[in-house]
Amino acid sequence: MPDTPRAPRALFEIYDEGFDSDTWGGVETALWYLTEHLRRCRVEVRFYRSAQAPDPAALARLTRQDRADAVFPLVDSPVFRGTEWARFPDLYRRVVRIWHDVSLLAPGMTAPPHCLRHGQSVGGGTVAGGSVVGGSDSVDGGTVDGCPARAAHPEGPMREVFLRDRSWTRCFPDRHYIPWAADHVPAADLRDPVGPVVLHLGKIPAEDAHRCLRRLAAADLPLRIVLTTWSRTGREMRDELRRHRLAGRIEVIDSYDIRSDWKRVLGGARLLVLPSVFHETFNFLAAEAVQLGVPVCALGSSGSLPRFASLLADSVDELSELVAAGAAPPPRPRPGLGWHDVALRYADLIGAGGVR
């Protein structure tokens, strides 16, 4: 009787803090819910901490020991720097790089520069299972002078996962478009038209954050401030807000676990104001707000944020004025895609890794 084929096996890098912290960011949220649903798709999932694989040699050993069909280092992992990938072909054939930020391509995480060679329309490519292959813009030598992705090695054997199709993603020939989801919070209508404005700070310069906060406070709006404390600006704002006595209409949330605190963060809010100058590949707070029926206000140049936003502005000052003046846009419709749909696409990708 033939042996039963074993389930596909995937190895995911997580930050050294693991899932033990209540200050999860988007990466932790995504990996937790993606891997939970991958297990329901009969994929074996294991984790390794960043300190366990500081270089490609260590990651190659881990991959062999776990007999992993696919390995998912964090996009800021050292395994993506330099040209070490050429020394470990068996490892890198299994590597999948999920572009949860653009730090490899854009200093300051602003929008990556447009590539004149590769950043054309997808053209004759075919889309199947979230993948784009064989388009007229396929890379035939991705290290060509002038390609802004040169340092990220688009010619390497890694498979690349992007959360949506953007011009800068087309520098990579083996690319797959698989979004993330937000149904880890329930579909609900928690909006209160006279509730607090939830203001997210930490992704704009400190001087812009101060002007925005002063303008909204001067409008006598009840404010609930959520801080991105992994950013320098977010930590500075947290320290400053702690030093001052706040008026009774201002609440500060600088630490929360979205698994249990979604009502504390977004419940009863009239708006989520999320000014970010980063190129957001996906923004969980915005996606979660849409899931909970809260309108999102954002800057129009911030990557994926406009797809969640009901109100867009060109600058922080313009955004502050619109909110202070009483802007009350309706929430965006909830997306139909859920984590199980996302996991099915990843399961296909992982299953293919063992036969590449």
SEMI-908247 format. One line per field, with one value per residue: residue in three letters; y, z, x of N, C-alpha, C in turn. Coordinates in pm, whole numbers. Atoms other than C-alpha are relative to their C-alpha. Last residue first. Layout:
<pts>
resn	[ALA,...]
nY	[Y,...]
nZ	[Z,...]
nX	[X,...]
caY	[Y,...]
caZ	[Z,...]
caX	[X,...]
cY	[Y,...]
cZ	[Z,...]
cX	[X,...]
</pts>
This chain:
<pts>
resn	[ARG,VAL,GLY,GLY,ALA,GLY,ILE,LEU,ASP,ALA,TYR,ARG,LEU,ALA,VAL,ASP,HIS,TRP,GLY,LEU,GLY,PRO,ARG,PRO,ARG,PRO,PRO,PRO,ALA,ALA,GLY,ALA,ALA,VAL,LEU,GLU,SER,LEU,GLU,ASP,VAL,SER,ASP,ALA,LEU,LEU,SER,ALA,PHE,ARG,PRO,LEU,SER,GLY,SER,SER,GLY,LEU,ALA,CYS,VAL,PRO,VAL,GLY,LEU,GLN,VAL,ALA,GLU,ALA,ALA,LEU,PHE,ASN,PHE,THR,GLU,HIS,PHE,VAL,SER,PRO,LEU,VAL,LEU,LEU,ARG,ALA,GLY,GLY,LEU,VAL,ARG,LYS,TRP,ASP,SER,ARG,ILE,ASP,TYR,SER,ASP,ILE,VAL,GLU,ILE,ARG,GLY,ALA,LEU,ARG,HIS,ARG,ARG,LEU,GLU,ASP,ARG,MET,GLU,ARG,GLY,THR,ARG,SER,TRP,THR,THR,LEU,VAL,ILE,ARG,LEU,PRO,LEU,ASP,ALA,ALA,ALA,LEU,ARG,ARG,LEU,CYS,ARG,HIS,ALA,ASP,GLU,ALA,PRO,ILE,LYS,GLY,LEU,HIS,LEU,VAL,VAL,PRO,GLY,VAL,PRO,ASP,ARG,LEU,ASP,ALA,ALA,PRO,VAL,HIS,ASP,ALA,ALA,TRP,PRO,ILE,TYR,HIS,ARG,ASP,PRO,PHE,CYS,ARG,THR,TRP,SER,ARG,ASP,ARG,LEU,PHE,VAL,GLU,ARG,MET,PRO,GLY,GLU,PRO,HIS,ALA,ALA,ARG,ALA,PRO,CYS,GLY,ASP,VAL,THR,GLY,GLY,ASP,VAL,SER,ASP,SER,GLY,GLY,VAL,VAL,SER,GLY,GLY,ALA,VAL,THR,GLY,GLY,GLY,VAL,SER,GLN,GLY,HIS,ARG,LEU,CYS,HIS,PRO,PRO,ALA,THR,MET,GLY,PRO,ALA,LEU,LEU,SER,VAL,ASP,HIS,TRP,ILE,ARG,VAL,VAL,ARG,ARG,TYR,LEU,ASP,PRO,PHE,ARG,ALA,TRP,GLU,THR,GLY,ARG,PHE,VAL,PRO,SER,ASP,VAL,LEU,PRO,PHE,VAL,ALA,ASP,ALA,ARG,ASP,GLN,ARG,THR,LEU,ARG,ALA,LEU,ALA,ALA,PRO,ASP,PRO,ALA,GLN,ALA,SER,ARG,TYR,PHE,ARG,VAL,GLU,VAL,ARG,CYS,ARG,ARG,LEU,HIS,GLU,THR,LEU,TYR,TRP,LEU,ALA,THR,GLU,VAL,GLY,GLY,TRP,THR,ASP,SER,ASP,PHE,GLY,GLU,ASP,TYR,ILE,GLU,PHE,LEU,ALA,ARG,PRO,ALA,ARG,PRO,THR,ASP,PRO,MET]
nY	[-99,60,123,-19,1,133,84,-44,37,144,31,-43,94,120,-34,-16,135,66,32,97,135,93,101,138,76,98,136,90,121,98,89,-64,-102,70,68,-98,-51,106,7,-118,17,-35,-6,-136,-14,-140,-70,-132,12,101,-51,-61,68,140,95,49,68,-73,25,-122,-27,-64,-133,-103,-36,120,28,-103,38,114,-48,-81,79,-62,36,113,110,74,123,-33,76,-64,77,-90,30,4,-61,-112,-128,0,-56,-86,-112,-94,-75,-143,-22,119,-10,129,76,143,24,145,47,131,65,46,117,-36,-10,38,-107,-108,45,4,-136,-59,68,-48,-138,3,49,-107,-102,-108,53,-17,103,-30,129,3,126,67,106,135,57,15,-134,-34,78,-45,-131,18,74,-91,-102,63,17,-133,-46,-75,-131,22,75,-79,86,-61,78,17,-60,60,-101,-130,-92,-146,-60,-144,-66,-102,34,-72,40,60,-67,-15,42,-103,61,-103,50,-77,107,89,136,28,66,145,46,-4,-137,-32,-50,-6,-139,-23,-129,-40,-11,108,115,117,55,119,104,50,76,123,-31,68,-82,-133,-101,-90,-103,-53,87,-41,92,-74,-62,-124,-7,60,-58,-14,-114,25,128,-2,69,98,132,43,142,78,-23,-46,107,122,-26,57,71,-68,37,76,-73,75,-69,-53,-143,-77,38,-52,-30,-141,-71,-142,-77,-131,-88,-127,15,50,-113,-81,86,10,94,112,79,95,132,101,55,-99,-68,94,-12,99,-70,-72,-136,-98,-138,-74,-144,-21,-98,50,4,73,143,48,12,112,123,27,45,133,107,0,-131,5,136,30,-66,-139,-19,-134,-16,-130,-4,-34,118,47,53,129,99,51,72,134,79,44,80,134,75,30,105,123,67,-84,53,-114,-55,-141,-16,-43,100,-11,69,-80,-100,-79,-145,-55,-137,-56,-104,-134,-86,-119,-120,-91,-116,-119]
nZ	[90,130,-10,-34,120,57,-83,18,136,-1,-52,102,111,-33,9,143,57,-23,-138,-18,-17,105,-44,-10,123,8,-37,113,-46,108,-19,51,-97,-117,40,19,-131,-65,66,-38,-137,-104,54,10,28,17,46,-50,-119,27,70,-86,6,41,-97,54,127,105,19,65,-9,116,-35,40,-113,-45,102,-13,-113,42,97,-74,-72,-132,-57,85,-70,107,46,118,13,88,7,75,-22,111,117,63,-24,-37,106,96,-71,-42,116,-28,-108,-18,83,70,6,0,58,3,69,-50,74,129,-15,-26,115,-38,-18,-84,-139,-52,-20,-114,-123,-33,-47,-138,-89,-21,-87,72,57,-85,55,32,10,73,-47,73,-86,34,-111,49,2,-138,-37,77,-48,-132,15,60,-98,-101,61,10,-129,-80,61,135,-2,15,-1,73,-28,118,15,-80,-96,64,-72,14,-130,21,-94,76,58,-81,-136,-68,-128,-32,-136,-102,-98,-67,-30,-95,-64,95,-49,18,129,-15,-50,105,11,118,112,-46,-20,-20,-60,43,-96,16,-88,81,67,80,-54,-126,18,-80,-143,-68,-4,-57,99,-58,-87,-47,66,-14,-81,-76,94,61,144,61,133,52,-61,-142,-40,-144,-40,-106,37,139,-5,-30,98,-59,-31,79,140,85,117,129,78,122,89,31,-63,-132,-20,124,86,-53,117,4,-93,-8,-3,-65,45,-68,-90,79,58,-94,-47,96,-61,-60,108,53,-59,105,64,28,126,111,66,-43,-44,113,1,-84,12,-117,23,143,41,130,-3,-119,18,105,-54,-95,78,51,-111,-40,84,130,30,139,38,-50,80,-38,-56,-9,-115,-17,-127,15,-9,138,39,-68,75,108,-56,-36,118,61,-91,-11,125,27,-93,37,112,117,136,91,33,-31,-143,-13,26,-105,-120,-77,-81,-97,-1,-110,16,-125,22,21,-119,13,12,-115,9,0]
nX	[-61,-27,-73,-141,-83,-1,-86,-138,-42,-17,-133,-98,7,-78,-142,-30,-3,-128,-32,-107,53,-44,-96,53,-14,-109,42,22,69,17,114,121,40,55,124,107,40,75,131,77,49,-96,-136,-52,-142,-39,120,38,85,102,118,101,129,4,-54,-126,17,-69,-143,-47,-144,-63,-49,93,85,70,102,102,84,82,100,95,99,6,129,36,63,67,-62,-79,-125,-98,-124,-87,-142,-96,66,-72,64,141,85,-70,-64,104,49,20,97,83,120,-1,125,-26,-133,-22,-120,-40,-107,52,85,139,89,134,99,-54,-6,136,47,-70,44,133,-13,-52,103,97,-60,-67,-124,-118,-89,-139,-67,-126,-60,-108,-53,42,75,138,60,34,117,117,47,59,125,98,39,86,132,61,52,-98,-24,-49,-125,-122,-118,-112,-120,-85,-132,-106,-46,-25,88,-13,-29,15,91,73,130,98,-34,114,26,141,30,25,89,78,134,79,77,68,-24,-143,-20,-3,-131,-102,-49,-79,79,138,39,143,33,133,109,97,-24,-36,119,-26,88,-56,-124,5,-14,111,119,-20,-34,-100,53,-128,-95,-139,-79,-100,-92,47,-16,-118,-17,-136,-68,-25,58,24,121,-12,49,-5,-28,120,105,125,94,-17,34,-105,50,-6,-118,30,90,121,112,-37,24,3,-111,-125,-84,-40,88,-38,124,-15,107,27,113,112,73,78,108,112,94,-74,-60,97,-17,17,-120,-104,30,-17,-131,-99,-121,-57,53,-70,47,-46,-7,23,102,47,146,45,-28,89,136,1,-7,135,83,-46,54,-66,-57,-49,-38,-134,-104,-24,-133,-57,-90,-65,-74,-141,-86,-17,132,16,-77,84,114,-45,-33,126,81,-56,10,141,41,-69,64,18,-8,-18,131,16,21,139,102,101,-44,-95,68,-77,20,-77,-49,-53,-101,54,3,-86,83,0,-90,86]
caY	[2343,2033,2106,2469,2397,2300,2627,2838,2643,2675,3048,3083,2877,3086,3409,3260,3140,3485,3650,3829,3997,4347,4563,4861,5199,5395,5702,6046,6281,6582,6811,7113,6972,6663,6868,7101,6816,6649,6975,7022,6663,6709,6593,6480,6166,6077,5739,5554,5180,5172,5505,5340,5109,5337,5659,5933,6015,6095,5939,5950,5614,5560,5314,5016,4753,4581,4925,5006,4673,4751,5095,4951,4673,4892,4713,4796,5135,5363,5574,5936,5830,6031,5792,5966,5697,5845,5854,5604,5394,5094,5148,5095,4964,4755,4598,4515,4134,4010,4364,4353,4708,4946,5321,5409,5773,5931,6299,6454,6478,6712,6562,6630,6646,6426,6114,6291,6381,6029,5881,6141,6062,5690,5740,5957,5694,5423,5096,5293,5347,5547,5548,5873,5882,6235,6409,6706,7053,7201,7320,6954,6871,7157,7092,6720,6789,7055,6828,6534,6755,6870,6510,6390,6145,5772,5780,5907,5747,5971,5803,6075,6022,5948,6180,5985,5652,5380,5023,4855,4497,4241,4063,4120,3849,3925,4170,4012,4014,4031,3773,3897,3662,3755,3539,3809,4088,4444,4446,4513,4876,4953,4832,4515,4430,4250,4141,3792,3721,3377,3365,3238,3569,3795,4055,4094,4345,4571,4604,4703,5065,4946,5209,4978,4631,4401,4244,4055,3929,4066,4007,4322,4144,3924,3564,3516,3700,3508,3542,3194,3259,3597,3579,3832,3995,4352,4396,4767,4916,4938,4718,4943,5288,5171,5403,5498,5326,5521,5624,5368,5619,5490,5315,4978,4742,4930,4868,4696,4373,4244,3870,3692,3321,3109,2745,2788,3005,2715,2477,2755,2839,3014,3244,3364,3514,3807,4095,4141,3926,3676,3970,3965,4289,4108,3857,3511,3277,2923,2678,2300,2268,1951,2089,2004,2109,2445,2509,2435,2662,2937,2914,2931,3219,3446,3552,3248,3161,3526,3604,3352,3035,2926,2605,2544,2215,2280,2101,2396,2442,2475,2747,2926,2962,3049,3341,3464,3476,3588,3882,4008,3979,4173,4438,4530,4348,4548,4287,4093,3715,3646,3627,3888,3761,3865,3586,3380,3129,2767,2585,2215,2053,1750,1412,1188,862,578,332,0]
caZ	[-768,-635,-262,-310,-500,-178,-18,-300,-306,73,40,-186,51,343,185,130,493,611,450,122,96,157,388,225,309,604,547,549,844,814,1113,1041,1265,1042,724,885,1015,671,507,763,725,349,23,176,155,308,299,326,297,-61,4,267,20,-47,152,-110,-57,310,542,689,773,841,1122,1031,1229,925,786,1113,1100,752,867,1176,968,711,400,173,342,165,472,505,738,865,1010,1133,1237,1258,1474,1727,1946,1952,1769,2022,2328,2107,1930,2259,2274,1960,1881,2174,2294,2398,2350,2394,2499,2587,2538,2641,3009,2926,2942,3208,3038,3069,2948,2626,2564,2621,2392,2122,2131,2113,1809,1639,1690,1545,1727,1950,1688,1907,1925,2044,2138,2099,2195,1959,2107,1773,1950,2028,1657,1560,1841,1757,1387,1456,1700,1458,1179,1403,1504,1145,1035,1104,1480,1544,1496,1589,1688,1679,1974,1954,1817,1495,1681,1461,1594,1297,1307,1097,1356,1404,1266,946,842,538,367,-8,-234,-551,-666,-824,-988,-1229,-981,-1115,-1152,-782,-821,-1047,-789,-787,-438,-126,-285,-255,-406,-479,-424,-700,-726,-1030,-830,-609,-346,-418,-783,-699,-813,-1170,-1325,-1431,-1508,-1209,-1308,-1607,-1817,-1593,-1719,-1858,-2137,-1873,-1821,-1474,-1242,-942,-732,-811,-1180,-1342,-1685,-1813,-2152,-2032,-1662,-1722,-1713,-1414,-1548,-1727,-1610,-1250,-1033,-706,-391,-196,149,387,523,270,-13,-171,110,355,139,397,425,111,171,63,-7,23,-93,-400,-173,48,-231,-404,-98,-222,-465,-177,-15,-258,-17,195,179,438,676,743,677,466,742,640,500,435,201,164,509,600,954,991,633,675,1006,855,556,794,982,658,529,825,1161,1172,1533,1646,1420,1595,1423,1366,1247,1024,889,611,636,519,881,965,702,879,1203,1002,827,1148,1349,1061,972,1326,1398,1083,1144,1487,1812,2130,2364,2353,2378,2009,1945,2108,1885,1571,1377,1090,930,832,610,568,303,440,395,107,232,167,-103,0]
caX	[1003,832,829,739,415,240,344,198,-127,-154,-92,-394,-609,-487,-614,-960,-962,-856,-1156,-1230,-1570,-1442,-1656,-1824,-1662,-1795,-2014,-1851,-1905,-1676,-1738,-1520,-1246,-1233,-1195,-943,-726,-718,-615,-338,-217,-191,-351,-679,-891,-1228,-1405,-1074,-1017,-882,-710,-487,-310,-14,-24,-57,-424,-385,-641,-993,-1153,-1524,-1614,-1834,-1645,-1489,-1400,-1222,-1039,-908,-790,-620,-470,-299,-177,119,121,366,437,323,44,-252,-510,-824,-1072,-1420,-1737,-1607,-1838,-1605,-1277,-997,-1183,-1412,-1114,-943,-957,-782,-663,-423,-361,-87,-59,-426,-472,-808,-883,-1216,-1118,-832,-487,-228,105,412,230,132,495,621,355,425,796,724,501,760,1030,807,734,497,230,-7,-387,-545,-913,-1042,-1367,-1387,-1361,-1252,-936,-854,-874,-644,-394,-368,-313,-53,132,130,264,552,624,660,389,353,321,-30,-373,-664,-992,-1257,-1487,-1859,-2126,-2193,-2149,-2004,-1993,-2158,-2032,-1847,-1639,-1266,-1037,-1229,-958,-791,-452,-402,-233,-67,208,538,801,923,999,1037,660,606,713,413,164,-49,-170,-55,269,415,757,897,1270,1503,1690,1652,1457,1765,1647,1945,1838,1479,1525,1597,1824,2103,1971,1971,1638,1773,1485,1214,863,699,510,356,462,327,91,-34,-351,-474,-429,-364,-210,41,-7,18,85,106,454,683,962,1208,1099,1093,880,1040,915,651,773,922,1177,1430,1244,1322,1420,1194,887,667,464,632,596,915,880,1193,1183,1402,1614,1712,1819,2012,2223,2539,2350,2130,2436,2427,2382,2071,1758,1879,1928,1552,1360,1097,1038,1155,885,1008,839,853,1006,1195,1217,1586,1660,1487,1659,1999,1932,1822,2152,2350,2137,2219,2071,1844,1761,1767,1471,1249,1133,776,613,314,186,-64,-394,-610,-724,-355,-328,-612,-418,-107,-273,-433,-111,108,-115,-161,211,298,31,158,111,161,13,340,377,331,704,926,1208,1023,856,994,758,834,587,510,293,108,268,169,15,257,156,0]
cY	[-47,97,-62,-128,8,-10,-140,-90,33,-51,-150,-29,36,-102,-125,29,5,-141,-75,-21,-103,-139,-86,-96,-138,-69,-96,-136,-94,-129,-99,-91,68,101,-69,-66,98,47,-106,-2,119,-24,28,-7,147,7,147,51,132,-22,-105,53,69,-56,-145,-114,-64,-81,94,-10,127,35,62,142,119,33,-122,-23,102,-43,-112,54,86,-68,65,-58,-112,-125,-54,-123,44,-79,67,-60,94,-60,-11,59,120,139,5,70,97,120,97,77,145,20,-121,-6,-130,-72,-147,-24,-152,-46,-128,-64,-56,-127,39,22,-58,106,111,-46,1,140,66,-65,57,140,-5,-43,111,102,108,-74,11,-122,26,-140,-20,-127,-83,-98,-137,-63,-5,136,28,-77,43,132,-14,-68,93,102,-62,-7,136,60,71,129,-22,-91,85,-89,55,-80,-20,66,-56,110,139,74,153,68,147,60,113,-19,86,-66,-64,69,33,-61,103,-69,110,-55,62,-104,-99,-146,-16,-70,-150,-56,0,149,37,62,4,148,12,124,25,10,-104,-125,-122,-59,-128,-109,-62,-78,-123,24,-66,78,136,108,94,115,46,-100,39,-92,78,60,125,30,-57,70,24,113,-24,-131,1,-67,-103,-138,-62,-147,-77,36,48,-98,-125,18,-51,-87,74,-34,-81,83,-65,79,43,150,88,-38,48,17,144,75,146,75,130,74,132,-17,-43,100,74,-85,-20,-109,-122,-90,-103,-142,-104,-67,106,65,-96,21,-95,76,82,133,89,148,66,148,8,88,-59,-16,-81,-148,-61,-23,-122,-127,-32,-56,-140,-117,8,136,-9,-140,-38,56,148,-9,140,-3,129,-1,27,-118,-49,-64,-138,-96,-60,-81,-142,-78,-55,-88,-143,-89,-41,-114,-133,-82,112,-51,120,44,145,25,58,-103,8,-69,77,93,64,152,47,137,65,98,136,87,122,119,89,124]
cZ	[-45,-95,-134,1,34,-124,-58,78,-22,-138,3,46,-109,-113,22,-20,-150,-58,12,149,32,28,-118,44,16,-136,-7,47,-117,55,-112,6,-42,103,119,-35,-12,136,66,-64,41,137,106,-50,-8,-18,-29,-64,37,118,-28,-76,81,-7,-38,82,-55,-129,-105,-8,-78,27,-122,34,-31,111,41,-101,22,111,-43,-93,75,79,137,43,-99,65,-122,-52,-127,0,-99,3,-89,49,-124,-114,-62,27,36,-93,-98,72,36,-116,17,106,18,-79,-76,-4,3,-65,12,-82,73,-86,-131,3,44,-117,49,33,93,145,60,29,122,129,40,56,145,95,30,98,-79,-50,74,-60,-52,7,-83,72,-80,107,-34,105,-49,7,144,41,-72,52,135,-13,-58,102,99,-65,-12,125,86,-80,-136,7,-27,17,-88,45,-139,-24,92,95,-56,84,-6,136,-38,93,-87,-67,102,132,75,136,28,139,110,90,78,9,109,64,-87,31,-36,-129,19,49,-102,1,-113,-102,34,31,12,79,-71,95,-14,85,-85,-64,-83,63,130,-5,89,150,65,-6,70,-98,57,92,36,-72,-2,84,71,-92,-65,-148,-57,-134,-54,67,145,35,151,31,108,-20,-139,-9,42,-101,40,22,-85,-146,-84,-112,-133,-76,-128,-75,-29,59,139,22,-124,-85,42,-116,24,90,24,-11,78,-68,65,85,-99,-75,100,51,-91,54,54,-107,-57,52,-104,-65,-35,-134,-117,-70,50,39,-107,-4,95,-26,129,-37,-151,-55,-128,2,117,-25,-103,57,91,-84,-47,114,41,-81,-137,-38,-140,-38,44,-76,30,43,-7,124,8,138,-42,-7,-145,-32,64,-91,-110,67,39,-128,-73,91,16,-122,-23,91,-36,-111,-102,-142,-92,-34,39,146,8,-17,114,134,76,75,103,-9,128,-28,132,-32,-35,125,-11,-28,124,0]
cX	[136,67,37,80,148,85,8,97,146,41,25,143,100,-3,85,148,29,4,131,29,106,-54,43,110,-65,3,118,-50,-28,-60,-24,-122,-130,-49,-65,-132,-116,-52,-87,-139,-84,-62,104,143,37,150,30,-129,-66,-93,-107,-121,-109,-140,-25,59,124,-5,57,152,31,146,67,41,-90,-101,-84,-113,-111,-95,-93,-108,-101,-111,-2,-135,-31,-57,-75,73,70,131,96,139,80,131,88,-82,67,-53,-148,-99,64,60,-112,-62,-40,-107,-90,-130,24,-134,38,135,9,120,40,109,-52,-85,-139,-92,-132,-104,48,-2,-141,-52,64,-51,-136,15,46,-110,-100,55,74,123,132,71,140,61,126,44,100,49,-58,-90,-144,-68,-42,-125,-128,-55,-71,-137,-105,-48,-98,-139,-69,-64,104,10,58,121,124,122,112,122,59,134,107,45,27,-104,7,14,-10,-104,-55,-136,-75,38,-116,-16,-146,-7,-24,-103,-72,-142,-86,-88,-77,33,147,39,5,133,113,34,96,-93,-148,-22,-152,-40,-133,-119,-110,22,31,-126,6,-85,50,130,-3,13,-119,-131,17,44,102,-28,141,89,147,87,109,104,-50,1,128,-2,139,74,33,-70,-10,-133,9,-55,-3,33,-124,-106,-138,-114,12,-41,117,-52,1,128,-17,-104,-134,-117,43,-7,11,121,137,97,46,-99,36,-133,14,-115,-43,-125,-107,-87,-89,-115,-121,-92,75,60,-97,15,-35,120,104,-30,18,134,108,126,71,-75,81,-26,42,10,-8,-112,-60,-152,-54,19,-95,-140,-2,-2,-142,-86,44,-56,66,55,58,47,140,118,17,146,60,87,78,63,143,97,0,-135,-12,77,-87,-111,36,24,-123,-84,50,-13,-145,-44,64,-65,-12,20,10,-142,-31,-34,-140,-111,-100,28,107,-93,91,-9,66,62,40,111,-55,-10,90,-92,-12,89]
</pts>
